[in-house]
């Protein structure tokens, strides 16, 4: 990097360095620039370089270095104030505030020195004629820091009462401090009211709304405004993530995650900023960071993860328990240093309160993907857990049988508790054959397709216990379990044997209705599986039809058997068999509409039996049918019912699928349902993560969530979600359409956030994927959007290449508007270097329009070409006027534009008004005031005739009035 040799070069270098990211590299460059400035022999050069150095130190982790350049600046001012120009004079007094409040974060600076400095600031401000507003603000921060609340309140009121002048902080920064005071006094609602203009974007600055978004998180959580807290975290973290000097705000985001069940994301945040553990340039923010680290680690220890490896200070590996102790010790030592300096216990008291905070919500899904999970162990069911602790095997058995009898979803878990207790207890040797049969059977139920062998073992134990009916039922269930793994050959023959034996036993009075109905249902299930074919294979039509007929007969046999032998039963086991039989008949119906009555009956019977969790599968099928039939209201109703009835019994993957289905239905229901659809996409992502499907179903749910947030204009939240899911989205798993759409949405979000370089990168990535598709319209659109982003990012040559690529694609598609707009965009870029090149591109655009007009067959071809021709004349005239000055040539193009838009009539009235205004301004510049006034009046007449007050001409009225006023002055 070369040295500077003049004041102008120094200023350019300072400006360039100011645009670099905060951090040591920028600070080092500022130090070099100061050395260069001193070699110039110009006092103002040294003053400007010192000011720059002070600024970069202040906005970095090396805040402690800022005091030296300021002391030197102040000495230079006292010795030769005439060396300072107006800007540097203002800057010197402005930076007094940085020094006054900056001392608070350095515990080695005595309190007396801070008070003396505050008095010096007040004296100098008074002599310079500045308001005391900035002084009282600094006094407020000193008093509140040491815990002198009475003085802080007086200073606060004096701060608000004093006049605002050029030395006052910007509105955003002032509101941040005022809201912080309300929080400190326990007034969360008032704080959020104070911060509202910053949170809404009305007031911003270099570090706002970054700070306010972070500070608002806990107040919002305490007030139960969880959606706002979640949104502010996603918005705010994007802002502080790359801003080195904002360690305290970064800590507030870590704390938010630790207190909302998002421990995994909090760990990820710690891992992203390892230097924050050790950077010593600002001890106050280091104290805050270590405090929330201790809070997070204590949370992990409480969850039983004290031995987990966690990110920590460099040089060694850390467990959560080790880092908790280290962070607490370091944070308390820093707090003690501040309290010794201040002569109070205020800093330490607040720190201990912060580290002792308990979670404010158990679960707050954020929608973002984290690379690791912190799975919280689920507590055992209360009854089972209590009995297990007491070692009461008999109580465990009784509880397990109660759950089995009621067909509760937790029955399998209860029998697992019995099995564990039996293995740990001498009483286990005394378990009866029936006890062991039930244990084996429920373990088999929990294994699904892998439980066939255990069903056989259970059957043998039931037979040993003398219950031949249950033995046959277990054998039949085992056959069905094998079919679930795709083993269909011989299944019907295998299930037929226990089926016949059980019917014979029942006829002889040697088994009951429940056992027989279980065997009949198992046979019906096997027949249903035969209609579906082996995994990955379509059944032959004839075999499928035969199996369907048999399955239909089997389902009806179940219904007839229960109706004939237990017509008034209230046994949930028998009622569940009849409900399932009706569901089978629905699945075997001739079409979706014919299936609805049977499936509806099945749902009603399960509910009547007190078994709502069994309805989930069938409500989901009814929803799918309704969706297929375009009955979105019914689909929504069924999905909501499925979620309600599934409740806690629904496994995580079931939750994920249902929430995602409901998201899709609501998305199709219109804009009014988009916000709720996003909530269900968020829930789907959360439950997919819980089910271990983060990279598959979870990634798709986040894709949907990102799109829905994009639709609502929640750009920062959408970008955070989509950036987190992109690593998991692959064309092989999710389809290249999903990947392209996610990149497209993300590019839109980044463009709206002003991150044009990153936006261009995402749009180019999407364009590369879309280039493989047979239909090239998406490819062309993405290439054009990427060119726009490259242009806005200040990369003209790259933008020109991208526009050229897009233009060729548009031409290949026969899309004249796209082709012409790409040429016009290239012309504007070229005009910055060479107007002749810009002229050539504009002429090509005009020729392309004329060629289409010459062969147009109808209005569908003619009107778009005419509109683009007029638009190109408008832009050509504007380009010439901007880059060559007012001219008759520019005037001629604008006249053509006005004429062209006028010929297009009402649909082009806004474009016609714009062309008139541009022409009028040019005529005014050419000295033709009367013509300019006439153009303005024509626009105003059109505005008066506009039928819709909110129509496209509304915004043109004020421009026309301004032009008329200037032309007639």
Beta strands, then each sheet from edge to edge (+ up, - down):
strand 1: 309-310
strand 2: 318-319
sheet 1: 1+ 2-
end
